[in-house]
Amino acid sequence: MSNRAMPAAREGIRTIVCNGHPEVQVRRENFVSIQRVIGVLVNELPEEGLIPTLINTYWTKGTAVVVCQDEGTRN
């Protein structure tokens, strides 16, 4: 899988797709793992500085989508 950013329809969206997308798609079990890893990464950040805020994560059409509060979180 790759976490390369796909062009987003609006600011604050980050998509995670597999290499070879759209033929190779994120499966449901991969999506659950992605959510867990994002949680671990956020928990490991220092308390000072950027506090990432995720509004939602969802899985659609073989793509994991993360909706971020702001551009800093998205980046």
N, CA, C and O atoms as a Tinker XYZ file with bonds, in Angstrom:
   300  protein
     1  N      0.825000   -1.177000    0.000000    73     2
     2  CA     0.000000    0.000000    0.000000    64     1     3
     3  C      0.870000    1.242000    0.000000    63     2     4     5
     4  O      2.021000    1.214000    0.438000    81     3
     5  N      0.322000    2.298000   -0.482000    73     3     6
     6  CA     1.013000    3.576000   -0.528000    64     5     7
     7  C      0.168000    4.618000    0.172000    63     6     8     9
     8  O     -1.060000    4.560000    0.114000    81     7
     9  N      0.804000    5.569000    0.832000    73     7    10
    10  CA     0.034000    6.636000    1.435000    64     9    11
    11  C      0.182000    7.921000    0.632000    63    10    12    13
    12  O      0.060000    9.021000    1.171000    81    11
    13  N      0.442000    7.770000   -0.647000    73    11    14
    14  CA     0.585000    8.953000   -1.490000    64    13    15
    15  C     -0.761000    9.662000   -1.564000    63    14    16    17
    16  O     -1.817000    9.028000   -1.575000    81    15
    17  N     -0.702000   10.962000   -1.612000    73    15    18
    18  CA    -1.928000   11.754000   -1.649000    64    17    19
    19  C     -2.483000   11.768000   -3.068000    63    18    20    21
    20  O     -1.762000   12.022000   -4.033000    81    19
    21  N     -3.745000   11.497000   -3.171000    73    19    22
    22  CA    -4.441000   11.632000   -4.438000    64    21    23
    23  C     -5.013000   13.044000   -4.473000    63    22    24    25
    24  O     -5.251000   13.629000   -3.416000    81    23
    25  N     -5.242000   13.609000   -5.659000    73    23    26
    26  CA    -5.849000   14.933000   -5.705000    64    25    27
    27  C     -7.177000   14.913000   -4.950000    63    26    28    29
    28  O     -7.995000   14.013000   -5.142000    81    27
    29  N     -7.380000   15.891000   -4.107000    73    27    30
    30  CA    -8.578000   15.926000   -3.280000    64    29    31
    31  C     -9.561000   16.938000   -3.830000    63    30    32    33
    32  O     -9.181000   17.947000   -4.425000    81    31
    33  N    -10.837000   16.644000   -3.619000    73    31    34
    34  CA   -11.882000   17.541000   -4.067000    64    33    35
    35  C    -11.895000   18.812000   -3.220000    63    34    36    37
    36  O    -12.314000   19.867000   -3.696000    81    35
    37  N    -11.445000   18.720000   -1.980000    73    35    38
    38  CA   -11.399000   19.889000   -1.110000    64    37    39
    39  C    -10.249000   19.739000   -0.128000    63    38    40    41
    40  O     -9.758000   18.636000    0.112000    81    39
    41  N     -9.832000   20.857000    0.432000    73    39    42
    42  CA    -8.739000   20.849000    1.400000    64    41    43
    43  C     -9.144000   20.060000    2.636000    63    42    44    45
    44  O    -10.306000   20.089000    3.043000    81    43
    45  N     -8.196000   19.363000    3.227000    73    43    46
    46  CA    -8.480000   18.616000    4.441000    64    45    47
    47  C     -8.754000   17.144000    4.205000    63    46    48    49
    48  O     -8.981000   16.406000    5.164000    81    47
    49  N     -8.739000   16.700000    2.974000    73    47    50
    50  CA    -8.981000   15.293000    2.654000    64    49    51
    51  C     -7.648000   14.635000    2.338000    63    50    52    53
    52  O     -6.838000   15.195000    1.599000    81    51
    53  N     -7.417000   13.463000    2.885000    73    51    54
    54  CA    -6.231000   12.669000    2.554000    64    53    55
    55  C     -6.739000   11.287000    2.171000    63    54    56    57
    56  O     -7.513000   10.680000    2.912000    81    55
    57  N     -6.314000   10.796000    1.034000    73    55    58
    58  CA    -6.702000    9.453000    0.624000    64    57    59
    59  C     -5.500000    8.529000    0.696000    63    58    60    61
    60  O     -4.363000    8.941000    0.468000    81    59
    61  N     -5.772000    7.277000    1.018000    73    59    62
    62  CA    -4.733000    6.250000    1.091000    64    61    63
    63  C     -5.168000    5.142000    0.150000    63    62    64    65
    64  O     -6.239000    4.556000    0.310000    81    63
    65  N     -4.322000    4.865000   -0.836000    73    63    66
    66  CA    -4.655000    3.852000   -1.834000    64    65    67
    67  C     -3.516000    2.847000   -1.937000    63    66    68    69
    68  O     -2.394000    3.110000   -1.506000    81    67
    69  N     -3.823000    1.704000   -2.510000    73    67    70
    70  CA    -2.809000    0.682000   -2.774000    64    69    71
    71  C     -2.052000    1.042000   -4.044000    63    70    72    73
    72  O     -2.587000    1.711000   -4.928000    81    71
    73  N     -0.798000    0.593000   -4.126000    73    71    74
    74  CA    -0.088000    0.691000   -5.398000    64    73    75
    75  C     -0.895000   -0.110000   -6.407000    63    74    76    77
    76  O     -1.329000   -1.223000   -6.110000    81    75
    77  N     -1.098000    0.441000   -7.588000    73    75    78
    78  CA    -1.887000   -0.238000   -8.606000    64    77    79
    79  C     -3.367000    0.117000   -8.564000    63    78    80    81
    80  O     -4.169000   -0.486000   -9.277000    81    79
    81  N     -3.734000    1.090000   -7.735000    73    79    82
    82  CA    -5.122000    1.536000   -7.664000    64    81    83
    83  C     -5.524000    2.096000   -9.016000    63    82    84    85
    84  O     -4.711000    2.817000   -9.596000    81    83
    85  N     -6.678000    1.840000   -9.565000    73    83    86
    86  CA    -7.868000    1.285000   -8.934000    64    85    87
    87  C     -8.006000   -0.233000   -9.047000    63    86    88    89
    88  O     -8.912000   -0.816000   -8.451000    81    87
    89  N     -7.117000   -0.877000   -9.805000    73    87    90
    90  CA    -7.232000   -2.334000   -9.924000    64    89    91
    91  C     -7.000000   -3.028000   -8.581000    63    90    92    93
    92  O     -7.665000   -4.015000   -8.268000    81    91
    93  N     -6.054000   -2.509000   -7.786000    73    91    94
    94  CA    -5.762000   -3.052000   -6.463000    64    93    95
    95  C     -6.379000   -2.094000   -5.448000    63    94    96    97
    96  O     -6.042000   -0.911000   -5.416000    81    95
    97  N     -7.276000   -2.610000   -4.626000    73    95    98
    98  CA    -8.018000   -1.751000   -3.715000    64    97    99
    99  C     -7.733000   -2.077000   -2.251000    63    98   100   101
   100  O     -7.352000   -3.198000   -1.911000    81    99
   101  N     -7.925000   -1.075000   -1.391000    73    99   102
   102  CA    -7.822000   -1.272000    0.051000    64   101   103
   103  C     -8.996000   -2.163000    0.465000    63   102   104   105
   104  O    -10.152000   -1.858000    0.172000    81   103
   105  N     -8.684000   -3.257000    1.144000    73   103   106
   106  CA    -9.740000   -4.149000    1.637000    64   105   107
   107  C    -10.196000   -3.696000    3.011000    63   106   108   109
   108  O     -9.502000   -2.932000    3.681000    81   107
   109  N    -11.345000   -4.158000    3.425000    73   107   110
   110  CA   -11.923000   -3.761000    4.712000    64   109   111
   111  C    -10.936000   -4.001000    5.872000    63   110   112   113
   112  O    -10.767000   -3.133000    6.729000    81   111
   113  N    -10.290000   -5.174000    5.896000    73   111   114
   114  CA    -9.356000   -5.463000    6.981000    64   113   115
   115  C     -8.137000   -4.540000    6.940000    63   114   116   117
   116  O     -7.576000   -4.205000    7.983000    81   115
   117  N     -7.723000   -4.126000    5.729000    73   115   118
   118  CA    -6.634000   -3.147000    5.611000    64   117   119
   119  C     -7.067000   -1.800000    6.178000    63   118   120   121
   120  O     -6.280000   -1.112000    6.827000    81   119
   121  N     -8.307000   -1.430000    5.933000    73   119   122
   122  CA    -8.821000   -0.153000    6.422000    64   121   123
   123  C     -8.798000   -0.096000    7.948000    63   122   124   125
   124  O     -8.416000    0.921000    8.527000    81   123
   125  N     -9.202000   -1.173000    8.592000    73   123   126
   126  CA    -9.178000   -1.231000   10.054000    64   125   127
   127  C     -7.743000   -1.086000   10.556000    63   126   128   129
   128  O     -7.499000   -0.397000   11.547000    81   127
   129  N     -6.796000   -1.729000    9.881000    73   127   130
   130  CA    -5.378000   -1.599000   10.259000    64   129   131
   131  C     -4.891000   -0.166000   10.064000    63   130   132   133
   132  O     -4.142000    0.345000   10.897000    81   131
   133  N     -5.294000    0.481000    8.998000    73   131   134
   134  CA    -4.918000    1.870000    8.736000    64   133   135
   135  C     -5.419000    2.766000    9.866000    63   134   136   137
   136  O     -4.684000    3.630000   10.344000    81   135
   137  N     -6.664000    2.564000   10.294000    73   135   138
   138  CA    -7.214000    3.357000   11.390000    64   137   139
   139  C     -6.392000    3.174000   12.672000    63   138   140   141
   140  O     -6.108000    4.141000   13.379000    81   139
   141  N     -6.017000    1.932000   12.961000    73   139   142
   142  CA    -5.206000    1.662000   14.158000    64   141   143
   143  C     -3.852000    2.362000   14.090000    63   142   144   145
   144  O     -3.411000    2.969000   15.066000    81   143
   145  N     -3.197000    2.277000   12.940000    73   143   146
   146  CA    -1.874000    2.882000   12.776000    64   145   147
   147  C     -1.960000    4.403000   12.911000    63   146   148   149
   148  O     -1.089000    5.018000   13.527000    81   147
   149  N     -2.987000    5.005000   12.350000    73   147   150
   150  CA    -3.159000    6.457000   12.497000    64   149   151
   151  C     -3.281000    6.809000   13.977000    63   150   152   153
   152  O     -2.676000    7.779000   14.433000    81   151
   153  N     -4.056000    6.032000   14.727000    73   151   154
   154  CA    -4.194000    6.272000   16.164000    64   153   155
   155  C     -2.869000    6.174000   16.894000    63   154   156   157
   156  O     -2.572000    7.003000   17.754000    81   155
   157  N     -2.075000    5.175000   16.563000    73   155   158
   158  CA    -0.757000    5.012000   17.197000    64   157   159
   159  C      0.137000    6.201000   16.859000    63   158   160   161
   160  O      0.801000    6.745000   17.742000    81   159
   161  N      0.161000    6.604000   15.605000    73   159   162
   162  CA     1.002000    7.737000   15.194000    64   161   163
   163  C      0.614000    9.016000   15.921000    63   162   164   165
   164  O      1.480000    9.767000   16.368000    81   163
   165  N     -0.684000    9.266000   16.039000    73   163   166
   166  CA    -1.151000   10.468000   16.730000    64   165   167
   167  C     -0.775000   10.408000   18.203000    63   166   168   169
   168  O     -0.339000   11.411000   18.769000    81   167
   169  N     -0.935000    9.251000   18.831000    73   167   170
   170  CA    -0.604000    9.107000   20.248000    64   169   171
   171  C      0.879000    9.281000   20.531000    63   170   172   173
   172  O      1.248000    9.660000   21.643000    81   171
   173  N      1.739000    9.015000   19.555000    73   171   174
   174  CA     3.184000    9.135000   19.742000    64   173   175
   175  C      3.707000   10.552000   19.544000    63   174   176   177
   176  O      4.879000   10.817000   19.809000    81   175
   177  N      2.856000   11.467000   19.083000    73   175   178
   178  CA     3.305000   12.845000   18.866000    64   177   179
   179  C      3.546000   13.541000   20.203000    63   178   180   181
   180  O      2.870000   13.247000   21.189000    81   179
   181  N      4.503000   14.457000   20.237000    73   179   182
   182  CA     4.728000   15.208000   21.477000    64   181   183
   183  C      3.496000   16.049000   21.813000    63   182   184   185
   184  O      2.743000   16.452000   20.926000    81   183
   185  N      3.309000   16.304000   23.095000    73   183   186
   186  CA     2.129000   17.054000   23.528000    64   185   187
   187  C      2.162000   18.508000   23.090000    63   186   188   189
   188  O      1.112000   19.123000   22.908000    81   187
   189  N      3.352000   19.063000   22.917000    73   187   190
   190  CA     3.437000   20.435000   22.442000    64   189   191
   191  C      3.526000   20.429000   20.919000    63   190   192   193
   192  O      4.005000   19.469000   20.315000    81   191
   193  N      3.061000   21.503000   20.317000    73   191   194
   194  CA     3.094000   21.601000   18.861000    64   193   195
   195  C      1.742000   21.269000   18.254000    63   194   196   197
   196  O      0.700000   21.443000   18.886000    81   195
   197  N      1.775000   20.797000   17.034000    73   195   198
   198  CA     0.557000   20.480000   16.295000    64   197   199
   199  C     -0.246000   19.398000   17.007000    63   198   200   201
   200  O      0.291000   18.356000   17.383000    81   199
   201  N     -1.511000   19.652000   17.184000    73   199   202
   202  CA    -2.426000   18.634000   17.701000    64   201   203
   203  C     -3.331000   18.247000   16.531000    63   202   204   205
   204  O     -4.268000   18.974000   16.201000    81   203
   205  N     -3.050000   17.101000   15.905000    73   203   206
   206  CA    -3.849000   16.722000   14.746000    64   205   207
   207  C     -5.289000   16.406000   15.151000    63   206   208   209
   208  O     -5.543000   15.776000   16.177000    81   207
   209  N     -6.208000   16.857000   14.325000    73   207   210
   210  CA    -7.618000   16.609000   14.584000    64   209   211
   211  C     -8.228000   15.954000   13.357000    63   210   212   213
   212  O     -8.287000   16.547000   12.280000    81   211
   213  N     -8.676000   14.731000   13.537000    73   211   214
   214  CA    -9.336000   13.994000   12.458000    64   213   215
   215  C    -10.843000   14.086000   12.671000    63   214   216   217
   216  O    -11.344000   13.818000   13.762000    81   215
   217  N    -11.544000   14.462000   11.637000    73   215   218
   218  CA   -12.993000   14.579000   11.714000    64   217   219
   219  C    -13.647000   13.228000   11.482000    63   218   220   221
   220  O    -14.622000   12.878000   12.147000    81   219
   221  N    -13.107000   12.472000   10.538000    73   219   222
   222  CA   -13.717000   11.191000   10.185000    64   221   223
   223  C    -12.728000   10.363000    9.372000    63   222   224   225
   224  O    -11.822000   10.905000    8.739000    81   223
   225  N    -12.907000    9.068000    9.396000    73   223   226
   226  CA   -12.232000    8.167000    8.459000    64   225   227
   227  C    -13.305000    7.260000    7.889000    63   226   228   229
   228  O    -14.204000    6.817000    8.603000    81   227
   229  N    -13.204000    6.989000    6.613000    73   227   230
   230  CA   -14.160000    6.061000    6.018000    64   229   231
   231  C    -13.527000    5.349000    4.835000    63   230   232   233
   232  O    -12.495000    5.764000    4.307000    81   231
   233  N    -14.163000    4.292000    4.446000    73   231   234
   234  CA   -13.689000    3.407000    3.387000    64   233   235
   235  C    -14.713000    3.430000    2.272000    63   234   236   237
   236  O    -15.889000    3.147000    2.502000    81   235
   237  N    -14.282000    3.764000    1.070000    73   235   238
   238  CA   -15.203000    3.826000   -0.053000    64   237   239
   239  C    -14.490000    3.462000   -1.338000    63   238   240   241
   240  O    -13.390000    3.945000   -1.607000    81   239
   241  N    -15.108000    2.624000   -2.119000    73   239   242
   242  CA   -14.599000    2.252000   -3.443000    64   241   243
   243  C    -13.136000    1.829000   -3.415000    63   242   244   245
   244  O    -12.369000    2.172000   -4.315000    81   243
   245  N    -12.750000    1.082000   -2.380000    73   243   246
   246  CA   -11.391000    0.577000   -2.288000    64   245   247
   247  C    -10.358000    1.597000   -1.882000    63   246   248   249
   248  O     -9.160000    1.391000   -2.078000    81   247
   249  N    -10.820000    2.707000   -1.312000    73   247   250
   250  CA    -9.935000    3.782000   -0.885000    64   249   251
   251  C    -10.221000    4.128000    0.570000    63   250   252   253
   252  O    -11.383000    4.228000    0.966000    81   251
   253  N     -9.175000    4.311000    1.367000    73   251   254
   254  CA    -9.330000    4.808000    2.732000    64   253   255
   255  C     -9.277000    6.330000    2.660000    63   254   256   257
   256  O     -8.360000    6.895000    2.065000    81   255
   257  N    -10.256000    6.990000    3.265000    73   255   258
   258  CA   -10.336000    8.443000    3.234000    64   257   259
   259  C    -10.265000    8.956000    4.667000    63   258   260   261
   260  O    -10.968000    8.463000    5.549000    81   259
   261  N     -9.414000    9.944000    4.887000    73   259   262
   262  CA    -9.268000   10.576000    6.191000    64   261   263
   263  C     -9.645000   12.048000    6.016000    63   262   264   265
   264  O     -9.048000   12.756000    5.204000    81   263
   265  N    -10.635000   12.500000    6.781000    73   263   266
   266  CA   -11.061000   13.888000    6.731000    64   265   267
   267  C    -10.407000   14.610000    7.912000    63   266   268   269
   268  O    -10.629000   14.257000    9.070000    81   267
   269  N     -9.603000   15.618000    7.601000    73   267   270
   270  CA    -8.809000   16.316000    8.612000    64   269   271
   271  C     -9.412000   17.688000    8.915000    63   270   272   273
   272  O    -10.017000   18.318000    8.048000    81   271
   273  N     -9.238000   18.133000   10.145000    73   271   274
   274  CA    -9.750000   19.420000   10.605000    64   273   275
   275  C     -9.094000   20.583000    9.849000    63   274   276   277
   276  O     -9.744000   21.579000    9.532000    81   275
   277  N     -7.785000   20.433000    9.565000    73   275   278
   278  CA    -7.060000   21.545000    8.967000    64   277   279
   279  C     -5.926000   21.013000    8.089000    63   278   280   281
   280  O     -5.648000   19.814000    8.061000    81   279
   281  N     -5.287000   21.927000    7.383000    73   279   282
   282  CA    -4.222000   21.529000    6.464000    64   281   283
   283  C     -3.012000   20.952000    7.210000    63   282   284   285
   284  O     -2.356000   20.039000    6.709000    81   283
   285  N     -2.718000   21.478000    8.400000    73   283   286
   286  CA    -1.606000   20.943000    9.186000    64   285   287
   287  C     -1.793000   19.481000    9.504000    63   286   288   289
   288  O     -0.852000   18.694000    9.401000    81   287
   289  N     -2.999000   19.108000    9.890000    73   287   290
   290  CA    -3.304000   17.700000   10.161000    64   289   291
   291  C     -3.198000   16.880000    8.887000    63   290   292   293
   292  O     -2.650000   15.778000    8.894000    81   291
   293  N     -3.713000   17.406000    7.815000    73   291   294
   294  CA    -3.683000   16.692000    6.532000    64   293   295
   295  C     -2.250000   16.411000    6.106000    63   294   296   297
   296  O     -1.944000   15.322000    5.620000    81   295
   297  N     -1.372000   17.392000    6.287000    73   295   298
   298  CA     0.028000   17.215000    5.873000    64   297   299
   299  C      0.733000   16.236000    6.792000    63   298   300
   300  O      1.918000   15.958000    6.606000    81   299
